[in-house]
Amino acid sequence: MAGYLFSNKKLRKDLAEAKDAETAARLLGKHLQRDGKKIAAQAQEFLESDDVQQNLKKAKIYAQGTLETARKELGKLVNRAEEAASDAAQGAGSTARKVVKKAAGKAKRTARRMKTKVRKLM
């Protein structure tokens, strides 16, 4: 876009004479409408150039490497979360066993007391 602006002398002159931003936008729109095909062809030529294609290949390789690194880090994070969940489940199991054992003990003691009270009543 900057190249188009620098190369078009009439456009630069018209933009310099524009009274406000709206007028400048209209002038730019007219020029772009007239020269749109030429600009599109130049942009396409630029994108198909060897330098741009090489840079795109480099960018693609970099993106793939970054994706692989992120995938590995995510895998490590998931493994850590699984281990933590497993540890928590084991801890919950042992806690539950303790609670059940305590409740069973209390139930036994209560049953003994009740047995004793029933014997006394007979």
C-alpha positions as CSV (number, residue, x, y, z in Angstrom):
1,M,0.0,0.0,0.0
2,A,2.8,2.3,0.9
3,G,4.5,1.5,-2.5
4,Y,1.3,2.4,-4.3
5,L,1.0,5.7,-2.4
6,F,4.7,6.6,-3.1
7,S,4.5,5.6,-6.8
8,N,1.2,7.5,-7.6
9,K,2.1,11.2,-7.9
10,K,-1.5,12.2,-8.7
11,L,-2.8,10.4,-5.6
12,R,-0.3,12.1,-3.4
13,K,-1.2,15.5,-4.9
14,D,-4.9,14.9,-4.4
15,L,-4.4,13.7,-0.8
16,A,-2.3,16.8,0.0
17,E,-5.1,19.1,-1.3
18,A,-7.9,17.2,0.6
19,K,-9.7,19.4,3.1
20,D,-10.6,16.7,5.6
21,A,-10.2,13.0,6.3
22,E,-13.5,12.1,4.6
23,T,-12.5,13.7,1.4
24,A,-9.1,12.0,1.5
25,A,-10.8,8.6,2.1
26,R,-13.1,9.2,-1.0
27,L,-10.1,10.1,-3.1
28,L,-8.1,7.1,-2.0
29,G,-11.2,4.9,-2.7
30,K,-11.5,6.2,-6.2
31,H,-7.8,5.6,-7.0
32,L,-7.9,2.1,-5.5
33,Q,-11.1,1.3,-7.4
34,R,-9.4,2.4,-10.7
35,D,-6.0,0.6,-10.0
36,G,-7.4,-2.4,-8.0
37,K,-6.5,-5.0,-10.5
38,K,-3.0,-3.7,-10.9
39,I,-2.5,-3.7,-7.1
40,A,-3.9,-7.2,-6.7
41,A,-1.7,-8.5,-9.5
42,Q,1.4,-7.0,-7.8
43,A,0.4,-8.4,-4.4
44,Q,-0.1,-11.8,-5.9
45,E,3.3,-11.6,-7.6
46,F,4.9,-10.5,-4.3
47,L,3.3,-13.5,-2.5
48,E,4.4,-15.9,-5.1
49,S,8.0,-14.6,-5.0
50,D,10.8,-17.0,-3.9
51,D,11.7,-15.0,-0.9
52,V,8.2,-14.9,0.5
53,Q,7.7,-18.7,-0.2
54,Q,11.0,-19.5,1.6
55,N,9.9,-17.4,4.6
56,L,6.5,-19.2,4.6
57,K,8.3,-22.5,4.6
58,K,10.4,-21.4,7.6
59,A,7.3,-20.1,9.4
60,K,5.6,-23.4,8.8
61,I,8.5,-25.4,10.2
62,Y,8.7,-23.1,13.2
63,A,4.9,-23.4,13.8
64,Q,5.2,-27.2,13.6
65,G,8.1,-27.3,16.1
66,T,6.2,-25.0,18.5
67,L,3.1,-27.1,18.2
68,E,5.1,-30.3,19.0
69,T,6.7,-28.6,22.0
70,A,3.3,-27.4,23.2
71,R,1.9,-30.9,22.7
72,K,4.7,-32.5,24.8
73,E,4.3,-29.9,27.6
74,L,0.5,-30.5,27.6
75,G,1.1,-34.3,27.9
76,K,3.4,-33.7,30.9
77,L,0.8,-31.5,32.5
78,V,-1.9,-34.1,32.0
79,N,0.4,-36.8,33.4
80,R,1.0,-34.7,36.5
81,A,-2.7,-34.1,36.9
82,E,-3.4,-37.8,36.6
83,E,-0.8,-38.6,39.3
84,A,-2.2,-36.0,41.6
85,A,-5.7,-37.3,41.1
86,S,-4.5,-40.9,41.8
87,D,-2.8,-39.7,44.9
88,A,-5.9,-37.9,46.1
89,A,-8.0,-41.0,45.4
90,Q,-5.6,-43.2,47.4
91,G,-5.7,-40.7,50.2
92,A,-9.5,-40.6,50.1
93,G,-9.6,-44.4,50.2
94,S,-7.4,-44.5,53.3
95,T,-9.4,-41.7,54.9
96,A,-12.6,-43.5,54.2
97,R,-11.2,-46.8,55.7
98,K,-10.3,-44.9,58.9
99,V,-13.7,-43.3,59.1
100,V,-15.4,-46.7,58.6
101,K,-13.2,-48.3,61.2
102,K,-14.0,-45.6,63.7
103,A,-17.7,-45.9,63.0
104,A,-17.6,-49.6,63.4
105,G,-15.8,-49.3,66.7
106,K,-18.4,-46.8,68.0
107,A,-21.2,-49.2,66.8
108,K,-19.6,-52.1,68.6
109,R,-19.3,-50.1,71.9
110,T,-22.9,-48.9,71.5
111,A,-24.1,-52.4,70.9
112,R,-22.3,-53.7,74.0
113,R,-23.8,-50.9,76.1
114,M,-27.3,-51.7,74.8
115,K,-26.7,-55.5,75.5
116,T,-25.7,-54.7,79.0
117,K,-28.8,-52.4,79.5
118,V,-31.1,-55.1,78.1
119,R,-29.6,-57.8,80.4
120,K,-30.2,-55.5,83.4
121,L,-33.8,-55.0,82.4
122,M,-34.5,-58.8,82.2
